[in-house]
Amino acid sequence: MRISCSLGNSGDSGRGSGSGDAGRPQPSGRTGRPRNAAADAAILAATRDALVELGWSKLTMGDVSARAGVAKTTLYRRWAGKNELVVDAVAELFDALELPDRGSLEADIEYVVLQFAALLHRPEAKTALMAVVAESTRDPALRDRIRSAIVERQKHLVVLGRERAQARGELPREEDESLAGHTTDLIFDVIAGTVVHRALVSAEPVDELWVATFTALLMHGLKGAAR
């Protein structure tokens, strides 16, 4: 199978073609005082720090409120509990990923993979992501929140990369939006899954040589990458 043959449509809709912040859920759905961006940032940063130091099982809302310098009631006005808070703390890190135009699809892929790997190398990202993924195996609601707050929101990078490649004439367009959406899901799963496995499970370096080889495999398939 040549993945590059199916990298195709700017109208990706599938289960994950929403872009950017549009898919971001409000953590608790509660009404009350307006949200304070600075307070939110402090709380999410404190959550990540606490995870690194304490781990998932020992982390409490009280730990986070003390580190962030806010009342515990402030946390509960924003997040219903620890699960929602930690997922949003992880999601904020991934929202920093971007895909500037590097001039070609190959260069775009290499850039975002290196950027993703650098993010996963950070202790707070590594610890937080591994913690929520492990906990989600026992908590379907947490798994759904990870999917909506992290996975679906980052698929806009795949959509953007394909749109640019189509505009350059590097990729054909797919007329079937449903098929294009499934292709978006597949590309995201291949890239994200491979990099997470390499960086966090195998604990192997994601360096420029590895990224170039992986990109060649993604672009040209097994036969092309072996040349």
C-alpha positions as CSV (number, residue, x, y, z in Angstrom):
1,M,0.0,0.0,0.0
2,R,1.3,3.5,-0.9
3,I,0.0,5.9,1.7
4,S,1.1,8.8,-0.5
5,C,-1.5,7.8,-3.1
6,S,-4.3,8.5,-0.6
7,L,-3.1,11.7,1.0
8,G,-5.8,13.6,-0.7
9,N,-8.7,16.1,0.1
10,S,-9.0,19.5,1.7
11,G,-12.6,18.6,2.6
12,D,-11.7,15.9,5.0
13,S,-14.6,15.3,7.3
14,G,-14.4,11.8,8.6
15,R,-14.5,11.3,12.3
16,G,-11.6,13.7,12.8
17,S,-11.4,16.6,10.3
18,G,-12.4,19.4,12.6
19,S,-9.8,22.1,12.9
20,G,-8.1,23.9,15.7
21,D,-10.0,25.0,18.7
22,A,-13.5,24.4,17.2
23,G,-13.6,20.9,18.8
24,R,-12.4,22.0,22.2
25,P,-14.9,21.1,24.9
26,Q,-15.5,23.3,27.9
27,P,-14.2,21.3,30.9
28,S,-17.2,21.3,33.1
29,G,-20.0,23.1,31.3
30,R,-20.8,25.2,34.3
31,T,-21.8,28.8,34.4
32,G,-20.4,31.4,36.7
33,R,-17.6,34.0,36.6
34,P,-15.9,34.6,33.3
35,R,-12.8,32.4,32.7
36,N,-9.4,34.0,33.5
37,A,-6.8,33.0,30.9
38,A,-3.9,33.7,33.2
39,A,-5.4,31.6,36.0
40,D,-6.2,28.8,33.6
41,A,-2.6,28.7,32.3
42,A,-1.2,28.7,35.9
43,I,-3.6,25.8,36.9
44,L,-2.7,23.7,33.8
45,A,1.0,24.3,34.3
46,A,0.7,23.4,38.0
47,T,-1.1,20.2,37.0
48,R,1.7,19.1,34.7
49,D,4.3,19.9,37.4
50,A,2.4,17.9,40.0
51,L,2.1,14.9,37.6
52,V,5.8,14.8,37.1
53,E,6.5,14.9,40.8
54,L,3.6,12.9,42.2
55,G,2.3,10.7,39.4
56,W,-1.3,10.1,38.5
57,S,-2.3,8.1,41.6
58,K,-1.1,10.7,44.1
59,L,-2.2,13.8,42.3
60,T,-5.2,15.6,43.8
61,M,-7.1,18.7,43.1
62,G,-5.7,20.1,46.4
63,D,-2.1,19.6,45.2
64,V,-2.9,21.6,42.0
65,S,-4.7,24.4,43.7
66,A,-1.8,24.9,46.2
67,R,0.8,24.9,43.4
68,A,-1.3,27.3,41.3
69,G,-2.1,29.6,44.2
70,V,-5.8,29.4,43.7
71,A,-8.7,28.1,45.8
72,K,-9.8,24.6,45.2
73,T,-13.3,25.9,44.4
74,T,-11.7,27.8,41.5
75,L,-10.6,24.4,40.0
76,Y,-14.1,22.9,40.5
77,R,-15.7,25.9,38.8
78,R,-13.6,25.0,35.7
79,W,-13.2,21.2,35.8
80,A,-15.4,18.6,37.3
81,G,-12.5,16.5,38.5
82,K,-8.9,15.3,38.0
83,N,-9.5,13.5,34.7
84,E,-10.9,16.5,32.9
85,L,-8.1,18.7,34.4
86,V,-5.3,16.5,33.4
87,V,-6.5,16.0,29.9
88,D,-6.8,19.7,29.4
89,A,-3.3,20.1,30.8
90,V,-2.0,17.7,28.2
91,A,-4.1,19.2,25.4
92,E,-2.6,22.7,26.0
93,L,0.8,21.3,25.2
94,F,-0.3,19.8,22.0
95,D,-2.1,22.9,20.9
96,A,1.3,24.5,20.5
97,L,2.1,22.2,17.6
98,E,2.1,24.1,14.2
99,L,2.8,23.4,10.6
100,P,4.5,26.3,8.8
101,D,4.8,26.0,5.0
102,R,8.2,24.4,4.4
103,G,7.7,24.4,0.6
104,S,7.0,20.7,0.1
105,L,4.9,17.9,1.6
106,E,8.1,16.0,2.6
107,A,9.6,19.0,4.4
108,D,6.2,19.7,6.1
109,I,6.1,16.1,7.4
110,E,9.7,16.1,8.6
111,Y,9.1,19.4,10.4
112,V,6.0,18.4,12.3
113,V,7.4,15.0,13.3
114,L,10.5,16.6,14.7
115,Q,8.4,19.2,16.5
116,F,6.1,16.4,17.9
117,A,9.1,14.4,19.1
118,A,10.6,17.4,20.8
119,L,7.4,17.9,22.7
120,L,7.2,14.3,23.8
121,H,10.8,14.6,25.1
122,R,9.7,17.2,27.6
123,P,9.2,15.5,31.1
124,E,5.8,17.1,31.7
125,A,4.5,16.1,28.3
126,K,5.8,12.5,28.5
127,T,4.6,12.0,32.1
128,A,1.2,13.5,31.5
129,L,0.5,11.7,28.2
130,M,1.5,8.3,29.5
131,A,-0.5,8.8,32.7
132,V,-3.8,9.7,30.9
133,V,-3.4,7.0,28.3
134,A,-2.8,4.4,31.0
135,E,-5.7,5.6,33.1
136,S,-8.0,5.7,30.0
137,T,-7.7,1.9,29.6
138,R,-10.0,1.6,32.7
139,D,-12.1,4.7,32.1
140,P,-14.1,5.0,28.8
141,A,-15.2,8.5,29.6
142,L,-11.6,9.6,30.0
143,R,-10.8,7.9,26.7
144,D,-13.5,9.8,25.0
145,R,-12.2,13.1,26.4
146,I,-8.7,12.3,25.2
147,R,-10.1,11.7,21.8
148,S,-12.1,14.9,21.6
149,A,-9.7,17.3,23.4
150,I,-6.4,16.0,22.0
151,V,-6.7,13.6,19.1
152,E,-9.5,15.3,17.1
153,R,-8.1,18.8,17.7
154,Q,-4.7,17.9,16.2
155,K,-6.0,16.3,13.0
156,H,-6.2,19.9,11.6
157,L,-2.5,19.5,11.0
158,V,-3.1,16.6,8.6
159,V,-5.9,18.5,6.8
160,L,-3.7,21.6,6.4
161,G,-0.7,19.6,5.1
162,R,-2.9,17.9,2.5
163,E,-4.5,21.1,1.4
164,R,-1.1,22.6,0.8
165,A,0.2,19.6,-1.0
166,Q,-2.9,19.6,-3.3
167,A,-2.4,23.3,-4.0
168,R,1.2,22.6,-5.0
169,G,0.1,19.8,-7.2
170,E,1.9,17.2,-5.1
171,L,-1.2,15.2,-4.3
172,P,-4.5,14.5,-6.1
173,R,-7.8,15.5,-4.6
174,E,-10.4,13.0,-3.4
175,E,-13.9,13.7,-4.4
176,D,-15.5,11.4,-1.8
177,E,-15.4,13.4,1.5
178,S,-16.1,10.3,3.5
179,L,-13.2,8.4,2.1
180,A,-11.0,11.5,2.5
181,G,-12.0,11.7,6.2
182,H,-10.9,8.1,6.7
183,T,-7.7,8.8,5.0
184,T,-7.1,11.8,7.3
185,D,-7.7,9.4,10.3
186,L,-5.2,6.9,8.9
187,I,-2.5,9.4,8.2
188,F,-2.8,10.8,11.7
189,D,-2.8,7.4,13.3
190,V,0.3,6.3,11.4
191,I,2.3,9.5,12.2
192,A,1.2,10.0,15.8
193,G,1.2,6.3,16.7
194,T,4.7,5.7,15.2
195,V,6.3,8.7,16.9
196,V,4.7,8.0,20.3
197,H,5.8,4.3,20.1
198,R,9.3,5.3,19.1
199,A,9.8,8.1,21.6
200,L,7.8,6.8,24.6
201,V,7.5,3.0,24.3
202,S,10.8,2.0,22.7
203,A,12.5,5.1,24.2
204,E,14.6,5.4,21.0
205,P,15.8,8.7,19.5
206,V,13.6,10.5,17.0
207,D,16.5,12.2,15.2
208,E,16.8,13.7,11.7
209,L,18.0,10.5,10.1
210,W,15.1,8.5,11.6
211,V,12.6,11.2,10.6
212,A,13.9,11.3,7.0
213,T,13.6,7.5,6.7
214,F,10.1,7.5,8.2
215,T,9.0,10.3,5.9
216,A,10.3,8.5,2.9
217,L,8.3,5.4,4.0
218,L,5.2,7.5,4.4
219,M,5.6,9.2,1.1
220,H,6.7,6.3,-1.1
221,G,5.7,3.1,0.6
222,L,7.9,0.1,1.4
223,K,9.4,-0.3,-2.0
224,G,10.2,3.4,-2.4
225,A,11.8,3.7,1.0
226,A,14.0,0.7,0.3
227,R,15.7,2.3,-2.7
